[in-house]
Amino acid sequence: MTGLDEKARRYALLKAQLEMAQREDKAVILVVAGHAATHKSVLVNQLNHWLENRQTEVHALAPSEEDRLRPYWWRYWRRVPARGRVGVFVHGWYGDVLYARVEQRIQAGAFTDRLDEINRFETTLAHDSVVVVKVWLDIGEAQQAARLHHLQTDPAYAWQVSDRHWQRHAQYAPIQQYAERMRAATHTAHAPWHCIASETPSQQLNEIIALLQDALSQPAPVPAASAGQSWQAARNPVRSDNCLPPRRLAVDDAGASKGSAGGSKIPKKVYRQALDELQARLAHNHRRCLQRGIPVVLAFEGHDAAGKGGSIHRVTTALDARYYRVYSVAAPTDEERLQPWLWRFWRRLPQDGRVAIFDRTWYGRVLVERVEGFARQSAWERGFSEICHFEHQLLLHGAIVGKFFLAISKDEQLKRFNARANTPHKQHKLTDEDWRNRQRWNDYQQALDDMLSHTHTQGAPWQLINTDDKRRARLSVLNQLNDLLEIRLETP
Amino acid sequence: MTGLDEKARRYALLKAQLEMAQREDKAVILVVAGHAATHKSVLVNQLNHWLENRQTEVHALAPSEEDRLRPYWWRYWRRVPARGRVGVFVHGWYGDVLYARVEQRIQAGAFTDRLDEINRFETTLAHDSVVVVKVWLDIGEAQQAARLHHLQTDPAYAWQVSDRHWQRHAQYAPIQQYAERMRAATHTAHAPWHCIASETPSQQLNEIIALLQDALSQPAPVPAASAGQSWQAARNPVRSDNCLPPRRLAVDDAGASKGSAGGSKIPKKVYRQALDELQARLAHNHRRCLQRGIPVVLAFEGHDAAGKGGSIHRVTTALDARYYRVYSVAAPTDEERLQPWLWRFWRRLPQDGRVAIFDRTWYGRVLVERVEGFARQSAWERGFSEICHFEHQLLLHGAIVGKFFLAISKDEQLKRFNARANTPHKQHKLTDEDWRNRQRWNDYQQALDDMLSHTHTQGAPWQLINTDDKRRARLSVLNQLNDLLEIRLETP
């Protein structure tokens, strides 16, 4: 590398980037962290100049109001580059936690928690072909002081030196110490740290470019599977004691929720009155969530023709249209296909106080994608733990997570399919795919059982709704949703 | 105990309480925690009935808006019973952390952090003669379910059983598991846990009363000193790497702050203009703190006649009177004397966005109380770490902590004393005590050096101000205060 002259190096880098952009086989993230006065801004500007601008994004993050109103990792998930692109993050997700610890804004345990989360985040990215290159720019304490003094006396650079720089200099020793621990805890085979001594900017740039060039052209490293344990054995990946006892999905079982016992259909008049009451209660509860800034994330899954749409409609009728949004989840768009699979759910998280309703959800990963073979086995197996961590992030932020599974018996489904086929204004709701899915009923049941036993967690349990009686099912959804909100609203 | 009949037991308890109330030698806190459906409310009501009401306070805490706007431990500090009194806390400081962990609202590290804080809190209380009795009411899972069902079918009790109870029942296994870890981590010699099986309320009550009676009548257990290490060796008790290099207080040194270099006095006109600018800047900065809800705690210490009052006055002139408060700290009041020593500072913490200015501070513990012998050596030695933890709690809550030491040379002090003695309208500012303190100049210097080297921390460093030139000193205070606020306001 050192043998090449600047022009050749620059061309080689650009070529590697453009080839990756064409292949769209991975994305590359460069994290530039390090001490103050190590030329970070010079380097980032130079890199930005050398790389193809249209395929590069630079982020020096000061979180916006938008970011702050959502779970912590939202701010990074929304900025993950699509495959084919390069993202440069100044300090990345390391600055926050490092300086918070140095300044005693967080304690030892919270520091460790965040480093664990970072590892999980980077592992998830690596599994989805995002290569993370991490650079730590090092410098000695005396050299840092000398450089700051030197910059300050040069009129061309003096404006760059703020109180903040001197504050970081005063914090040199703890920064050095916590940064070492931080790097040690997050140094993985698929996302290792590279320490670069602070010489001239051009020497530093050479080293960074060599790393970047490797990342752009070499195959992406695959994270080691968590060795030994099969996904069946690992009950709940977040914490085994937080997983509720597994339940098999049988429709008898599905109807066990409060208010839906008994076999006879609910008369229309009784239904109307109960519906009005439940919706009024929901409207009231959501106003309280809005006041308290509690975000609500609702996931609806279910068999075809179980009436997800109808139930969601009964929920939204009670909500203020300004504060909720329904997302119908279908196959990913072209844009979404170039991103890690969870990206399309992260991007739709509601801000504090709002409601996001998902009609089909991230559980597609372990249901349709598994059964239809759209996801490789290793990918959907990993899905259980990725889903639990995703939901865990929502809970840590204080969100209410409601998950409803609308179940139907095989007989009742057939009746509804036939009814749809024979009713002109309902025919559009019945597709060939519905019949195909029905043929795989047993495969789906197996996938459902696995889903329930791996993702029925303490913080985000499944609500099973028997929908053989539609009216009863709708009341049951509303009732359980109200319970969820009220229990949370009772917590100070 | 079991041999006595109820009346005798009741009399013995009351007698022990009244004797303690008379002695005022300690306070007793009873924490009643445990599973749902273990008669907590019955027991607490019964206890309250048996104890002397005027000397007992029961707290079943749902934190108020007032509580939430202040550092976490404020809500408990303000409720610590004075010596001679009994405080009963339902769940106490254990409910928060336990249920937050069970519901995955916090992670493993944050759980450990909080348990460490609990140990520190209880140790601080124990050192100041507050005895903490902790009871865990245990019950089996099946028995809990049976009891809830039973209560629900009895019209007299059905209203007591809420969704919340059933939710706690559904969480039985993780509650059991995390509660065990929690008790193990907070079981100390001076504040041990007592597990009480859930039999009839009267059996449970007997056990609690036996514990309470011991606590009321036996000498308070003294926490073991952190063995081995002397306070001189233990640089900074929070984290040794967070303590800045020790600095000796010499007046030459004290003047090293920005803007106060050079020897000549500042002309009045220059001073007025600089003062106006700095105050305008401060007014602007504080409005931003108010908007962002950042609380500001300012501590002023200094030699007699160094001009603390004058400097504070220049600060408050710039602030909106609705949002700051100045506290002149003198000897504790009668009420304060019955409390742990830090209580009188905790009670004065500002709510978010406000400013509290302390004219003399909690550092009195390691200055005047040390030099004058008002505090035992073991007490002021412990003071360094208690102070650091106190300030650490403020930082964790997001407060700005500014500490200003206004220093003066011995010669300049003499000049000012004489000037005061000879100026009729200033004579009241000079007391015999000032002359006495001056005679102990060297003892105070030693105490100051120790204070600086043990409490000059990363998150809350001391600002040393040379006040031989009063104008320069005032500008310097304002300038450094502005820097402090701006550095913090830059942080997202």
Chai-1 contact restraints between the chains, C-beta under 6 A:
chainA,res_idxA,chainB,res_idxB,connection_type,confidence,min_distance_angstrom,max_distance_angstrom,comment,restraint_id
A,A62,B,P492,contact,1.0,0.0,6.0,A-B,restraint_1
A,P63,B,P492,contact,1.0,0.0,6.0,A-B,restraint_2
A,E103,B,G459,contact,1.0,0.0,6.0,A-B,restraint_3
A,Q104,B,H392,contact,1.0,0.0,6.0,A-B,restraint_4
A,Q104,B,L395,contact,1.0,0.0,6.0,A-B,restraint_5
A,Q104,B,G459,contact,1.0,0.0,6.0,A-B,restraint_6
A,Q107,B,D113,contact,1.0,0.0,6.0,A-B,restraint_7
A,G109,B,G109,contact,1.0,0.0,6.0,A-B,restraint_8
A,G109,B,A110,contact,1.0,0.0,6.0,A-B,restraint_9
A,G109,B,T112,contact,1.0,0.0,6.0,A-B,restraint_10
A,G109,B,D113,contact,1.0,0.0,6.0,A-B,restraint_11
A,A110,B,G109,contact,1.0,0.0,6.0,A-B,restraint_12
A,A110,B,A110,contact,1.0,0.0,6.0,A-B,restraint_13
A,A110,B,D113,contact,1.0,0.0,6.0,A-B,restraint_14
A,T112,B,G109,contact,1.0,0.0,6.0,A-B,restraint_15
A,D113,B,Q107,contact,1.0,0.0,6.0,A-B,restraint_16
A,D113,B,G109,contact,1.0,0.0,6.0,A-B,restraint_17
A,D113,B,A110,contact,1.0,0.0,6.0,A-B,restraint_18
A,D163,B,D483,contact,1.0,0.0,6.0,A-B,restraint_19
A,D163,B,I487,contact,1.0,0.0,6.0,A-B,restraint_20
A,Q167,B,I487,contact,1.0,0.0,6.0,A-B,restraint_21
A,P174,B,D241,contact,1.0,0.0,6.0,A-B,restraint_22
A,P174,B,N242,contact,1.0,0.0,6.0,A-B,restraint_23
A,P174,B,Q458,contact,1.0,0.0,6.0,A-B,restraint_24
A,Q177,B,D241,contact,1.0,0.0,6.0,A-B,restraint_25
A,D241,B,P174,contact,1.0,0.0,6.0,A-B,restraint_26
A,D241,B,Q177,contact,1.0,0.0,6.0,A-B,restraint_27
A,N242,B,P174,contact,1.0,0.0,6.0,A-B,restraint_28
A,H392,B,Q104,contact,1.0,0.0,6.0,A-B,restraint_29
A,L395,B,Q104,contact,1.0,0.0,6.0,A-B,restraint_30
A,Q458,B,P174,contact,1.0,0.0,6.0,A-B,restraint_31
A,G459,B,E103,contact,1.0,0.0,6.0,A-B,restraint_32
A,G459,B,Q104,contact,1.0,0.0,6.0,A-B,restraint_33
A,D483,B,D163,contact,1.0,0.0,6.0,A-B,restraint_34
A,I487,B,D163,contact,1.0,0.0,6.0,A-B,restraint_35
A,I487,B,Q167,contact,1.0,0.0,6.0,A-B,restraint_36
A,P492,B,A62,contact,1.0,0.0,6.0,A-B,restraint_37
A,P492,B,P63,contact,1.0,0.0,6.0,A-B,restraint_38
